Amino acid sequence: MRLLSASILLMTAGGAAQAQAPAYPTKPVRVVVGFSAGGPTDVMARAFADYAARKLGQSFIVENKPGANTILAAEAVASAPADGYTLLVGATNHTMIPALYSARVKFDAVKSFAPICTMAISPTVLVVGPAMKAANLDAFLQQVKAEPGKRTYATAGSGSSGHFASEQFTRLTDTRMNHIPYKGAAQAVIDLMGGQVDSSFATLGSVLPQVQSGKLQALAVAAPQRSPLLPQVPTFEEAGVKGYSADAWYGLLAPANTPPAILAALQETAQGFAKEPNTVEKLRGLGMESQSVCGAPFGEQLQREVQNYSQIARELNLKTD
């Protein structure tokens, strides 16, 4: 009887403890985005926030914190309490930060964060505007090689994914171009359409409407396969530049040491978001494809990219400190 009574007491205590365990979320969740409102990353983040609010029963509030190549947003999340109420929607720029800003960054791109899931990918595409008449990649390379250092390429800023993609391309093709950095992709695209710059190695999401309308011409896609959004545009491999790939990812991270139960709830939510048919359709409109790499595999991907970009930065002497 004494053993039975003890067992009942233990089960009762366990049930009480379980009943007292805090649910998540019990208040609004802040979702920090290191890009300006209205861009592809912001639109995706807001779609995720709407989905998460429906699934988890609390508001997910998007906060745009652009600047310093997403460093400001990442710093805000890295220094926030590890309680699941401050999240980061990051992109490939996140793993480029250690290679470029080591002297000014107050966080570790890998160790300061808990990886939750990637939610989308977008390939880099080489586009040209009216200032550069090139029917294909071969014609583009002929013009670039004929005028070393004269032709220009626009990026969303020094150290951006477009900057790395461009430098990788010039290295592979033994060419020289003049880098014109902007404070964001929007103005770069405007000047590209206006003929102020010649070309851009841009994420597909940032130029898809302009390519579809004929205002910009896409010459090649930096992905293993052609994009279903631009099936007529060859990959760089098909166009003759071997070994060139530059997919950009977009994903969800939390501060390091966020409780496993909260991470599990967010991972399940992010996976559901990436798989939902409405999400797939919305992402295609943004030049993205849904993707869900979660937990440890996502963390391993972050580590690999930090190492790869740091090596490229050293070899190309890229530094913005």
GIMOBEL-V569970 format. One record per pair of residues at least 12 apart in sequence whose ideal C-beta (glycine too) atoms are under 8 Angstrom apart, sorted by the first residue. I is the first residue (numbers start at 1). J is the second residue. Records with the same first field share a line. If there is no record, write none. Layout:
I: J ; J
//
This chain:
24: 56 ; 84 ; 261 ; 262 ; 265
25: 56 ; 57 ; 58 ; 84 ; 85
26: 58
27: 58 ; 85
28: 58 ; 59 ; 60 ; 61 ; 85
29: 52 ; 58 ; 59 ; 60 ; 61 ; 84 ; 85 ; 86 ; 87
30: 61 ; 63 ; 80 ; 85 ; 86 ; 87
31: 45 ; 48 ; 49 ; 60 ; 61 ; 62 ; 63 ; 87 ; 88 ; 89
32: 63 ; 65 ; 73 ; 76 ; 77 ; 86 ; 87 ; 88 ; 89
33: 45 ; 62 ; 63 ; 64 ; 65 ; 66 ; 73 ; 88 ; 89
34: 65 ; 66 ; 67 ; 69 ; 70 ; 71 ; 72 ; 73 ; 74 ; 88 ; 89 ; 90 ; 91 ; 93
35: 64 ; 66 ; 70 ; 91 ; 184
36: 64 ; 66 ; 184 ; 186
37: 64
38: 186
39: 184 ; 185 ; 186 ; 206
40: 122 ; 203 ; 205 ; 206 ; 286 ; 287 ; 288
41: 89 ; 91 ; 250
42: 62 ; 64
43: 282 ; 286
44: 89 ; 119 ; 120 ; 250 ; 282 ; 283 ; 286 ; 288
45: 62 ; 89
46: 62
47: 273 ; 279 ; 282
48: 60 ; 89 ; 119 ; 252 ; 270 ; 273
49: 61 ; 62
51: 269 ; 272 ; 273 ; 276 ; 279
52: 266 ; 269 ; 273
55: 269 ; 272
56: 265 ; 269
62: 89
66: 184
68: 101
69: 93 ; 96 ; 97 ; 100 ; 101 ; 157 ; 158 ; 159 ; 160 ; 320
70: 90 ; 91 ; 93 ; 94 ; 97
71: 97 ; 101 ; 104 ; 105
73: 88 ; 90
74: 88 ; 90 ; 94 ; 97 ; 107 ; 109 ; 112 ; 113
75: 105 ; 106 ; 107
77: 113 ; 253 ; 254 ; 255
78: 106 ; 107 ; 112 ; 113 ; 255 ; 256
79: 106 ; 107 ; 255
80: 255
81: 255
82: 114 ; 254 ; 255 ; 256 ; 257 ; 258 ; 259
83: 258 ; 259 ; 262
84: 254 ; 258 ; 259 ; 262 ; 263 ; 265 ; 266
86: 254 ; 255
87: 116 ; 252 ; 253 ; 254 ; 266
88: 113 ; 252 ; 253 ; 254
89: 250 ; 251 ; 252
90: 250 ; 251 ; 252 ; 253
91: 161 ; 248 ; 249 ; 250 ; 251
92: 161 ; 247 ; 248 ; 249 ; 305
93: 159 ; 160 ; 161
94: 109 ; 253 ; 302
95: 109 ; 302 ; 305 ; 306 ; 309
96: 159 ; 160 ; 161 ; 164 ; 305 ; 309 ; 313
97: 109 ; 159
98: 306 ; 309 ; 310
99: 159 ; 306 ; 309 ; 310 ; 312 ; 313 ; 314 ; 318
100: 158 ; 159 ; 313 ; 318 ; 319 ; 320 ; 321
101: 159 ; 320 ; 321
102: 321
103: 321
104: 321
109: 302 ; 306
110: 299 ; 302 ; 303 ; 306
111: 256
112: 255 ; 256
113: 253 ; 254 ; 255 ; 256 ; 302
114: 253 ; 254 ; 255 ; 256 ; 257 ; 258 ; 263
115: 251 ; 253 ; 294 ; 295 ; 296 ; 298 ; 299 ; 302
116: 251 ; 252 ; 253 ; 254 ; 263 ; 266 ; 267 ; 270 ; 294 ; 295 ; 298
117: 251 ; 252 ; 266 ; 267 ; 270 ; 271 ; 274 ; 292 ; 293 ; 294 ; 295 ; 298
118: 249 ; 250 ; 251 ; 252 ; 291 ; 292 ; 293 ; 294 ; 298 ; 301
119: 250 ; 251 ; 252 ; 270 ; 273 ; 274 ; 290 ; 291 ; 292
120: 249 ; 250 ; 274 ; 283 ; 286 ; 288 ; 289 ; 290 ; 291
121: 247 ; 248 ; 249 ; 250 ; 288 ; 289 ; 291
122: 203 ; 204 ; 205 ; 247 ; 248 ; 250 ; 286 ; 287 ; 288 ; 289
123: 203 ; 204 ; 221 ; 222 ; 223 ; 227 ; 246 ; 247 ; 248
124: 161 ; 162 ; 165 ; 201 ; 202 ; 203 ; 204 ; 221 ; 222 ; 223 ; 246 ; 247 ; 248
125: 201 ; 202 ; 203 ; 204 ; 207 ; 211 ; 218 ; 219 ; 220 ; 221 ; 222 ; 227 ; 230 ; 233
126: 140 ; 169 ; 199 ; 200 ; 201 ; 218 ; 219 ; 220 ; 222 ; 236
127: 192 ; 199 ; 200 ; 202 ; 207 ; 210 ; 211 ; 216 ; 217 ; 218 ; 219
128: 140 ; 192 ; 198 ; 199 ; 216 ; 217 ; 219
129: 192 ; 193 ; 194 ; 195 ; 197 ; 198 ; 199 ; 215 ; 216 ; 217
130: 193 ; 195
131: 195 ; 196 ; 197 ; 198
132: 151 ; 198 ; 199
134: 217 ; 219
136: 219 ; 239
137: 219 ; 220 ; 234 ; 236 ; 239 ; 240 ; 241
138: 239 ; 240
140: 199 ; 219
141: 173 ; 175
144: 173 ; 175 ; 176 ; 177
145: 175
148: 175 ; 176
149: 176 ; 177 ; 178
150: 178
151: 177 ; 178 ; 198 ; 199
152: 177 ; 178 ; 179 ; 180 ; 197 ; 198 ; 199
153: 166 ; 177 ; 178 ; 179 ; 180 ; 197 ; 198 ; 199 ; 200 ; 201
154: 180 ; 181 ; 182 ; 188 ; 189 ; 191 ; 192 ; 197 ; 199 ; 200
155: 179 ; 180 ; 181 ; 182 ; 188 ; 200 ; 201 ; 202
156: 181 ; 182 ; 183 ; 184 ; 185 ; 188 ; 202 ; 206
157: 181 ; 182 ; 183 ; 184
158: 179 ; 181 ; 320
159: 318 ; 320
160: 181
161: 203 ; 246 ; 248
162: 185 ; 200 ; 201 ; 202 ; 203
163: 179 ; 181 ; 318
164: 246 ; 309 ; 312 ; 318
165: 201 ; 222 ; 246
166: 179 ; 201
167: 312 ; 316 ; 318
168: 244 ; 246 ; 312
169: 201 ; 241 ; 244
171: 316
172: 241 ; 242 ; 243 ; 244
173: 241
177: 199
180: 197
185: 202 ; 203 ; 206
186: 206
188: 200 ; 202
189: 202 ; 206 ; 207 ; 210 ; 216
192: 216
193: 210 ; 215 ; 216
201: 222 ; 246
203: 248 ; 287
204: 221 ; 227 ; 229 ; 230 ; 287 ; 288
205: 286 ; 287 ; 288
206: 287
207: 287
208: 229 ; 230 ; 286 ; 287
211: 230
218: 230 ; 233
219: 233 ; 239
220: 233 ; 234 ; 235 ; 236 ; 238 ; 239 ; 241
221: 233 ; 234 ; 235 ; 236
222: 235 ; 236 ; 244 ; 245 ; 246 ; 247
223: 235 ; 245 ; 246 ; 247
224: 237 ; 245
226: 238
227: 289
228: 284 ; 289
229: 284 ; 287
249: 291 ; 293 ; 301
250: 288
251: 270 ; 293 ; 298
252: 266 ; 270
254: 266
263: 295
267: 294 ; 295
270: 292 ; 294
271: 292 ; 294
274: 290 ; 291 ; 292
275: 290 ; 292
//
